[in-house]
């Protein structure tokens, strides 16, 4: 059950990233770019969670997961601060 939830979380983040980036390429609104990049990173973080807990439980990817998520949120924060109208 845990693996299904992790996979669905990663797929949801990836779908959000695709939709946001597609909207950016259509409209050129830079906030969509930063939001899309944030969701790409959150999707990668969810994939790392799946790999960490289920594929290689003997190794810890905790630091990598948190670093990817932090960089993703910093991208979104940058976009919210510097790209507002």
Secondary structure, 3 states (H helix, E strand, C coil): CHHHHHHHHHHHHHHHHHHHHHHHHHHCCHHHHHHHHHHHHHHHHHHHHHHHHHHCCCCCCHHHHHHHHHHHHHHHHHHHHHCCC
